[in-house]
């Protein structure tokens, strides 16, 4: 090989190395950009004090278009009326069309539900499937909620970053930065997520503070968590009150806890000290209460949107006497025409 050929070959190798190095450098920059906490968000550290809790309703639109809301809420009620495999394909097509229409008209609840449909799909059977999962479209809607400063959007985008779907890079730091902002804006789910992080770091006071924030916003899982904590401490009356609130807020697990509490089998597992406390409180197995909570448990399994506003009248805790019972509707009462919780 002559000198000219060798020179050309050397230049080619050098050019290739420069291109390769440039690509690696660009890839590194892209990686750093993708894994950088977005402007306006702050890193969450369990060594820091918990964020001051907000209320999600304070950061939502003050008014909702009545027609869009009516379309959305009727579609959602119908969707919650049956197990999804029981719907016909046409019924699910109608639900999807109405939710899309309400979302196009600007209703934030319809947008949140539409994002859920895009994430999970709609129609579990070949005979009624109307929408395959499209996580990119779900995240696109969620980002619109973030741009509008809505707490649910920040929380849902945090979930997307935690699990890495819909174009959101999997990154725990970014995920928890979104959770932190969502908690500040009042997302009960985000407050609970941060509470779990503090609990894992043995910062129980901070975890309790955040769970209480969520509980004060009628968050069922928070009420249930506080009930579990009270029961572990042997504070049975407090535990029952938290569980009862959890049921009122629509939490199925709280209904299960009360069903089991008043059932006879659970009482055989209590220690002598626990039984003494229960007797002091006048608490004992109650077959009728067990049956009613079981009915509520089944209703909430089908429709977690239910809110049992009349629970304390229809199914009061002991020592109150039980009134007559017709159905779970006794505890639900009249329809609430206001906007749903989420």
Secondary structure as a PSIPRED ss2 file (coil, helix, strand):
# PSIPRED VFORMAT (PSIPRED V4.0)

   1 X C   1.000  0.000  0.000
   2 X C   1.000  0.000  0.000
   3 X H   0.000  1.000  0.000
   4 X H   0.000  1.000  0.000
   5 X H   0.000  1.000  0.000
   6 X H   0.000  1.000  0.000
   7 X H   0.000  1.000  0.000
   8 X H   0.000  1.000  0.000
   9 X H   0.000  1.000  0.000
  10 X H   0.000  1.000  0.000
  11 X H   0.000  1.000  0.000
  12 X H   0.000  1.000  0.000
  13 X H   0.000  1.000  0.000
  14 X H   0.000  1.000  0.000
  15 X H   0.000  1.000  0.000
  16 X H   0.000  1.000  0.000
  17 X H   0.000  1.000  0.000
  18 X H   0.000  1.000  0.000
  19 X H   0.000  1.000  0.000
  20 X H   0.000  1.000  0.000
  21 X H   0.000  1.000  0.000
  22 X H   0.000  1.000  0.000
  23 X H   0.000  1.000  0.000
  24 X H   0.000  1.000  0.000
  25 X H   0.000  1.000  0.000
  26 X H   0.000  1.000  0.000
  27 X H   0.000  1.000  0.000
  28 X H   0.000  1.000  0.000
  29 X H   0.000  1.000  0.000
  30 X H   0.000  1.000  0.000
  31 X H   0.000  1.000  0.000
  32 X H   0.000  1.000  0.000
  33 X H   0.000  1.000  0.000
  34 X H   0.000  1.000  0.000
  35 X C   1.000  0.000  0.000
  36 X C   1.000  0.000  0.000
  37 X C   1.000  0.000  0.000
  38 X C   1.000  0.000  0.000
  39 X C   1.000  0.000  0.000
  40 X C   1.000  0.000  0.000
  41 X C   1.000  0.000  0.000
  42 X C   1.000  0.000  0.000
  43 X C   1.000  0.000  0.000
  44 X C   1.000  0.000  0.000
  45 X C   1.000  0.000  0.000
  46 X C   1.000  0.000  0.000
  47 X C   1.000  0.000  0.000
  48 X C   1.000  0.000  0.000
  49 X C   1.000  0.000  0.000
  50 X C   1.000  0.000  0.000
  51 X C   1.000  0.000  0.000
  52 X C   1.000  0.000  0.000
  53 X C   1.000  0.000  0.000
  54 X C   1.000  0.000  0.000
  55 X C   1.000  0.000  0.000
  56 X H   0.000  1.000  0.000
  57 X H   0.000  1.000  0.000
  58 X H   0.000  1.000  0.000
  59 X H   0.000  1.000  0.000
  60 X C   1.000  0.000  0.000
  61 X C   1.000  0.000  0.000
  62 X C   1.000  0.000  0.000
  63 X C   1.000  0.000  0.000
  64 X C   1.000  0.000  0.000
  65 X C   1.000  0.000  0.000
  66 X H   0.000  1.000  0.000
  67 X H   0.000  1.000  0.000
  68 X H   0.000  1.000  0.000
  69 X H   0.000  1.000  0.000
  70 X H   0.000  1.000  0.000
  71 X H   0.000  1.000  0.000
  72 X H   0.000  1.000  0.000
  73 X H   0.000  1.000  0.000
  74 X H   0.000  1.000  0.000
  75 X H   0.000  1.000  0.000
  76 X H   0.000  1.000  0.000
  77 X H   0.000  1.000  0.000
  78 X H   0.000  1.000  0.000
  79 X H   0.000  1.000  0.000
  80 X C   1.000  0.000  0.000
  81 X C   1.000  0.000  0.000
  82 X C   1.000  0.000  0.000
  83 X C   1.000  0.000  0.000
  84 X H   0.000  1.000  0.000
  85 X H   0.000  1.000  0.000
  86 X H   0.000  1.000  0.000
  87 X C   1.000  0.000  0.000
  88 X C   1.000  0.000  0.000
  89 X H   0.000  1.000  0.000
  90 X H   0.000  1.000  0.000
  91 X H   0.000  1.000  0.000
  92 X H   0.000  1.000  0.000
  93 X H   0.000  1.000  0.000
  94 X H   0.000  1.000  0.000
  95 X H   0.000  1.000  0.000
  96 X H   0.000  1.000  0.000
  97 X H   0.000  1.000  0.000
  98 X H   0.000  1.000  0.000
  99 X H   0.000  1.000  0.000
 100 X H   0.000  1.000  0.000
 101 X H   0.000  1.000  0.000
 102 X H   0.000  1.000  0.000
 103 X H   0.000  1.000  0.000
 104 X H   0.000  1.000  0.000
 105 X C   1.000  0.000  0.000
 106 X C   1.000  0.000  0.000
 107 X C   1.000  0.000  0.000
 108 X H   0.000  1.000  0.000
 109 X H   0.000  1.000  0.000
 110 X H   0.000  1.000  0.000
 111 X H   0.000  1.000  0.000
 112 X H   0.000  1.000  0.000
 113 X H   0.000  1.000  0.000
 114 X H   0.000  1.000  0.000
 115 X H   0.000  1.000  0.000
 116 X H   0.000  1.000  0.000
 117 X H   0.000  1.000  0.000
 118 X H   0.000  1.000  0.000
 119 X H   0.000  1.000  0.000
 120 X H   0.000  1.000  0.000
 121 X C   1.000  0.000  0.000
 122 X E   0.000  0.000  1.000
 123 X C   1.000  0.000  0.000
 124 X C   1.000  0.000  0.000
 125 X C   1.000  0.000  0.000
 126 X C   1.000  0.000  0.000
 127 X C   1.000  0.000  0.000
 128 X C   1.000  0.000  0.000
 129 X C   1.000  0.000  0.000
 130 X C   1.000  0.000  0.000
 131 X E   0.000  0.000  1.000
 132 X C   1.000  0.000  0.000
 133 X C   1.000  0.000  0.000
 134 X C   1.000  0.000  0.000
 135 X H   0.000  1.000  0.000
 136 X H   0.000  1.000  0.000
 137 X H   0.000  1.000  0.000
 138 X H   0.000  1.000  0.000
 139 X H   0.000  1.000  0.000
 140 X H   0.000  1.000  0.000
 141 X H   0.000  1.000  0.000
 142 X H   0.000  1.000  0.000
 143 X H   0.000  1.000  0.000
 144 X H   0.000  1.000  0.000
 145 X H   0.000  1.000  0.000
 146 X H   0.000  1.000  0.000
 147 X H   0.000  1.000  0.000
 148 X C   1.000  0.000  0.000
 149 X C   1.000  0.000  0.000
 150 X C   1.000  0.000  0.000
 151 X H   0.000  1.000  0.000
 152 X H   0.000  1.000  0.000
 153 X H   0.000  1.000  0.000
 154 X H   0.000  1.000  0.000
 155 X H   0.000  1.000  0.000
 156 X H   0.000  1.000  0.000
 157 X H   0.000  1.000  0.000
 158 X H   0.000  1.000  0.000
 159 X H   0.000  1.000  0.000
 160 X H   0.000  1.000  0.000
 161 X H   0.000  1.000  0.000
 162 X H   0.000  1.000  0.000
 163 X H   0.000  1.000  0.000
 164 X C   1.000  0.000  0.000
 165 X C   1.000  0.000  0.000
 166 X C   1.000  0.000  0.000
 167 X C   1.000  0.000  0.000
 168 X C   1.000  0.000  0.000
 169 X C   1.000  0.000  0.000
 170 X C   1.000  0.000  0.000
 171 X C   1.000  0.000  0.000
 172 X H   0.000  1.000  0.000
 173 X H   0.000  1.000  0.000
 174 X H   0.000  1.000  0.000
 175 X H   0.000  1.000  0.000
 176 X H   0.000  1.000  0.000
 177 X H   0.000  1.000  0.000
 178 X H   0.000  1.000  0.000
 179 X H   0.000  1.000  0.000
 180 X H   0.000  1.000  0.000
 181 X H   0.000  1.000  0.000
 182 X H   0.000  1.000  0.000
 183 X H   0.000  1.000  0.000
 184 X H   0.000  1.000  0.000
 185 X H   0.000  1.000  0.000
 186 X C   1.000  0.000  0.000
 187 X C   1.000  0.000  0.000
 188 X H   0.000  1.000  0.000
 189 X H   0.000  1.000  0.000
 190 X H   0.000  1.000  0.000
 191 X H   0.000  1.000  0.000
 192 X H   0.000  1.000  0.000
 193 X H   0.000  1.000  0.000
 194 X H   0.000  1.000  0.000
 195 X H   0.000  1.000  0.000
 196 X H   0.000  1.000  0.000
 197 X H   0.000  1.000  0.000
 198 X H   0.000  1.000  0.000
 199 X H   0.000  1.000  0.000
 200 X H   0.000  1.000  0.000
 201 X C   1.000  0.000  0.000
 202 X C   1.000  0.000  0.000
 203 X C   1.000  0.000  0.000
 204 X H   0.000  1.000  0.000
 205 X H   0.000  1.000  0.000
 206 X H   0.000  1.000  0.000
 207 X H   0.000  1.000  0.000
 208 X H   0.000  1.000  0.000
 209 X H   0.000  1.000  0.000
 210 X H   0.000  1.000  0.000
 211 X H   0.000  1.000  0.000
 212 X H   0.000  1.000  0.000
 213 X H   0.000  1.000  0.000
 214 X H   0.000  1.000  0.000
 215 X H   0.000  1.000  0.000
 216 X C   1.000  0.000  0.000
 217 X C   1.000  0.000  0.000
 218 X C   1.000  0.000  0.000
 219 X C   1.000  0.000  0.000
 220 X H   0.000  1.000  0.000
 221 X H   0.000  1.000  0.000
 222 X H   0.000  1.000  0.000
 223 X H   0.000  1.000  0.000
 224 X H   0.000  1.000  0.000
 225 X H   0.000  1.000  0.000
 226 X H   0.000  1.000  0.000
 227 X H   0.000  1.000  0.000
 228 X H   0.000  1.000  0.000
 229 X H   0.000  1.000  0.000
 230 X H   0.000  1.000  0.000
 231 X H   0.000  1.000  0.000
 232 X H   0.000  1.000  0.000
 233 X C   1.000  0.000  0.000
 234 X C   1.000  0.000  0.000
 235 X C   1.000  0.000  0.000
 236 X H   0.000  1.000  0.000
 237 X H   0.000  1.000  0.000
 238 X H   0.000  1.000  0.000
 239 X H   0.000  1.000  0.000
 240 X H   0.000  1.000  0.000
 241 X H   0.000  1.000  0.000
 242 X H   0.000  1.000  0.000
 243 X H   0.000  1.000  0.000
 244 X H   0.000  1.000  0.000
 245 X H   0.000  1.000  0.000
 246 X H   0.000  1.000  0.000
 247 X H   0.000  1.000  0.000
 248 X H   0.000  1.000  0.000
 249 X C   1.000  0.000  0.000
 250 X C   1.000  0.000  0.000
 251 X C   1.000  0.000  0.000
 252 X H   0.000  1.000  0.000
 253 X H   0.000  1.000  0.000
 254 X H   0.000  1.000  0.000
 255 X H   0.000  1.000  0.000
 256 X H   0.000  1.000  0.000
 257 X H   0.000  1.000  0.000
 258 X H   0.000  1.000  0.000
 259 X H   0.000  1.000  0.000
 260 X H   0.000  1.000  0.000
 261 X H   0.000  1.000  0.000
 262 X H   0.000  1.000  0.000
 263 X C   1.000  0.000  0.000
 264 X H   0.000  1.000  0.000
 265 X H   0.000  1.000  0.000
 266 X H   0.000  1.000  0.000
 267 X H   0.000  1.000  0.000
 268 X C   1.000  0.000  0.000
 269 X C   1.000  0.000  0.000
 270 X C   1.000  0.000  0.000
 271 X C   1.000  0.000  0.000
 272 X H   0.000  1.000  0.000
 273 X H   0.000  1.000  0.000
 274 X H   0.000  1.000  0.000
 275 X H   0.000  1.000  0.000
 276 X H   0.000  1.000  0.000
 277 X H   0.000  1.000  0.000
 278 X H   0.000  1.000  0.000
 279 X H   0.000  1.000  0.000
 280 X H   0.000  1.000  0.000
 281 X C   1.000  0.000  0.000
 282 X C   1.000  0.000  0.000
 283 X C   1.000  0.000  0.000
 284 X C   1.000  0.000  0.000
 285 X C   1.000  0.000  0.000
 286 X C   1.000  0.000  0.000
 287 X H   0.000  1.000  0.000
 288 X H   0.000  1.000  0.000
 289 X H   0.000  1.000  0.000
 290 X H   0.000  1.000  0.000
 291 X H   0.000  1.000  0.000
 292 X H   0.000  1.000  0.000
 293 X H   0.000  1.000  0.000
 294 X H   0.000  1.000  0.000
 295 X H   0.000  1.000  0.000
 296 X H   0.000  1.000  0.000
 297 X H   0.000  1.000  0.000
 298 X H   0.000  1.000  0.000
 299 X H   0.000  1.000  0.000
 300 X H   0.000  1.000  0.000
 301 X H   0.000  1.000  0.000
 302 X H   0.000  1.000  0.000
 303 X C   1.000  0.000  0.000
 304 X C   1.000  0.000  0.000
 305 X C   1.000  0.000  0.000
 306 X C   1.000  0.000  0.000
 307 X C   1.000  0.000  0.000
 308 X C   1.000  0.000  0.000
 309 X C   1.000  0.000  0.000
 310 X C   1.000  0.000  0.000
 311 X H   0.000  1.000  0.000
 312 X H   0.000  1.000  0.000
 313 X H   0.000  1.000  0.000
 314 X H   0.000  1.000  0.000
 315 X C   1.000  0.000  0.000
 316 X C   1.000  0.000  0.000
 317 X C   1.000  0.000  0.000
 318 X C   1.000  0.000  0.000
 319 X C   1.000  0.000  0.000
 320 X C   1.000  0.000  0.000
 321 X C   1.000  0.000  0.000
 322 X C   1.000  0.000  0.000
 323 X C   1.000  0.000  0.000
 324 X C   1.000  0.000  0.000
 325 X C   1.000  0.000  0.000
 326 X C   1.000  0.000  0.000
 327 X C   1.000  0.000  0.000
 328 X C   1.000  0.000  0.000
 329 X H   0.000  1.000  0.000
 330 X H   0.000  1.000  0.000
 331 X H   0.000  1.000  0.000
 332 X H   0.000  1.000  0.000
 333 X C   1.000  0.000  0.000
 334 X C   1.000  0.000  0.000
 335 X C   1.000  0.000  0.000
 336 X C   1.000  0.000  0.000
 337 X C   1.000  0.000  0.000
 338 X C   1.000  0.000  0.000
 339 X C   1.000  0.000  0.000
 340 X C   1.000  0.000  0.000
 341 X C   1.000  0.000  0.000
 342 X C   1.000  0.000  0.000
